[in-house]
């Protein structure tokens, strides 16, 4: 869990780059990621 949280700052730019390439406008995935982050911070 802690390793995953430490990797998040490195993964977020990759996810943003992925969205820019595919021009996706589905915000549900971003909301899902943010909810996972908040749940991990709660532990």
MDTraj code that builds the backbone (N, CA, C; nanometers):
import mdtraj as md
import numpy as np

residues = "UNK UNK UNK UNK UNK UNK UNK UNK UNK UNK UNK UNK UNK UNK UNK UNK UNK UNK UNK UNK UNK UNK UNK UNK UNK UNK UNK UNK UNK UNK UNK UNK UNK UNK UNK UNK UNK UNK UNK UNK UNK UNK UNK".split()
xyz = np.array([
    [0.0832, -0.1207, 0.0000],
    [0.0000, 0.0000, 0.0000],
    [0.0868, 0.1259, 0.0000],
    [0.1861, 0.1296, 0.0907],
    [0.2714, 0.2479, 0.1012],
    [0.3510, 0.2675, -0.0272],
    [0.3981, 0.1568, -0.0856],
    [0.4743, 0.1657, -0.2103],
    [0.3861, 0.2240, -0.3205],
    [0.2595, 0.1809, -0.3251],
    [0.1672, 0.2300, -0.4271],
    [0.1476, 0.3809, -0.4134],
    [0.1330, 0.4268, -0.2891],
    [0.1134, 0.5704, -0.2654],
    [0.2373, 0.6478, -0.3076],
    [0.3557, 0.5905, -0.2822],
    [0.4796, 0.6592, -0.3184],
    [0.4969, 0.6652, -0.4697],
    [0.4355, 0.5706, -0.5417],
    [0.4472, 0.5686, -0.6874],
    [0.3452, 0.6599, -0.7546],
    [0.2415, 0.6999, -0.6814],
    [0.1356, 0.7808, -0.7414],
    [0.1868, 0.9086, -0.8076],
    [0.2758, 0.9855, -0.7423],
    [0.3243, 1.1074, -0.8090],
    [0.3912, 1.0781, -0.9422],
    [0.4519, 0.9605, -0.9568],
    [0.5173, 0.9257, -1.0829],
    [0.4154, 0.8767, -1.1851],
    [0.3056, 0.8178, -1.1366],
    [0.2056, 0.7623, -1.2283],
    [0.1122, 0.8701, -1.2822],
    [0.0839, 0.9716, -1.2027],
    [-0.0128, 1.0730, -1.2442],
    [0.0274, 1.1436, -1.3735],
    [0.1541, 1.1855, -1.3917],
    [0.1918, 1.2466, -1.5204],
    [0.1732, 1.1501, -1.6368],
    [0.2001, 1.0210, -1.6134],
    [0.1823, 0.9227, -1.7203],
    [0.0351, 0.9105, -1.7566],
    [-0.0507, 0.9130, -1.6545],
    [-0.1945, 0.9033, -1.6802],
    [-0.2414, 1.0273, -1.7562],
    [-0.1923, 1.1448, -1.7144],
    [-0.2288, 1.2685, -1.7832],
    [-0.1822, 1.2666, -1.9277],
    [-0.0608, 1.2153, -1.9506],
    [-0.0079, 1.2059, -2.0869],
    [-0.0932, 1.1097, -2.1685],
    [-0.1358, 1.0001, -2.1067],
    [-0.2203, 0.9022, -2.1747],
    [-0.3523, 0.9669, -2.2159],
    [-0.4086, 1.0491, -2.1277],
    [-0.5344, 1.1146, -2.1602],
    [-0.5156, 1.2141, -2.2736],
    [-0.4016, 1.2850, -2.2742],
    [-0.3779, 1.3832, -2.3801],
    [-0.3637, 1.3140, -2.5149],
    [-0.2997, 1.1971, -2.5163],
    [-0.2781, 1.1268, -2.6430],
    [-0.4114, 1.0782, -2.7001],
    [-0.4921, 1.0158, -2.6149],
    [-0.6156, 0.9553, -2.6634],
    [-0.7327, 1.0535, -2.6611],
    [-0.7079, 1.1725, -2.6027],
    [-0.8118, 1.2758, -2.5996],
    [-0.9402, 1.2225, -2.5369],
    [-0.9228, 1.1497, -2.4254],
    [-1.0391, 1.0940, -2.3559],
    [-1.0970, 1.2001, -2.2625],
    [-1.2285, 1.2025, -2.2546],
    [-1.2921, 1.3004, -2.1677],
    [-1.3728, 1.2310, -2.0590],
    [-1.3386, 1.1045, -2.0301],
    [-1.4101, 1.0296, -1.9270],
    [-1.3470, 1.0598, -1.7920],
    [-1.4163, 1.1369, -1.7099],
    [-1.3610, 1.1777, -1.5809],
    [-1.3847, 1.0732, -1.4732],
    [-1.4617, 0.9689, -1.5046],
    [-1.4920, 0.8680, -1.4026],
    [-1.3660, 0.7960, -1.3578],
    [-1.2721, 0.7742, -1.4509],
    [-1.1483, 0.7054, -1.4149],
    [-1.0673, 0.7916, -1.3191],
    [-1.0630, 0.9221, -1.3440],
    [-0.9888, 1.0124, -1.2558],
    [-1.0536, 1.0144, -1.1179],
    [-1.1866, 1.0194, -1.1143],
    [-1.2577, 1.0194, -0.9865],
    [-1.2300, 0.8893, -0.9117],
    [-1.2265, 0.7782, -0.9851],
    [-1.1975, 0.6491, -0.9230],
    [-1.0578, 0.6492, -0.8628],
    [-0.9604, 0.7014, -0.9373],
    [-0.8227, 0.7075, -0.8863],
    [-0.8156, 0.7936, -0.7608],
    [-0.8822, 0.9079, -0.7620],
    [-0.8774, 0.9963, -0.6463],
    [-0.9434, 0.9312, -0.5254],
    [-1.0511, 0.8552, -0.5466],
    [-1.1172, 0.7870, -0.4355],
    [-1.0262, 0.6795, -0.3774],
    [-0.9507, 0.6104, -0.4649],
    [-0.8559, 0.5096, -0.4174],
    [-0.7469, 0.5760, -0.3345],
    [-0.6991, 0.6913, -0.3810],
    [-0.5941, 0.7625, -0.3077],
    [-0.6437, 0.8027, -0.1698],
    [-0.7650, 0.8562, -0.1623],
    [-0.8175, 0.9009, -0.0335],
    [-0.8391, 0.7819, 0.0594],
    [-0.8799, 0.6673, 0.0048],
    [-0.8982, 0.5484, 0.0880],
    [-0.7643, 0.4996, 0.1413],
    [-0.6599, 0.5040, 0.0571],
    [-0.5274, 0.4594, 0.1012],
    [-0.4720, 0.5540, 0.2071],
    [-0.4999, 0.6826, 0.1943],
    [-0.4512, 0.7784, 0.2931],
    [-0.5209, 0.7572, 0.4272],
    [-0.6406, 0.6977, 0.4237],
    [-0.7141, 0.6739, 0.5475],
    [-0.6537, 0.5612, 0.6302],
    [-0.5810, 0.4714, 0.5658],
    [-0.5245, 0.3571, 0.6386],
    [-0.3979, 0.3969, 0.7117],
])
top = md.Topology()
chain = top.add_chain()
for i, resn in enumerate(residues, 1):
    res = top.add_residue(resn, chain, resSeq=i)
    for name in ("N", "CA", "C"):
        top.add_atom(name, md.element.get_by_symbol(name[0]), res)
traj = md.Trajectory(xyz[None], top)
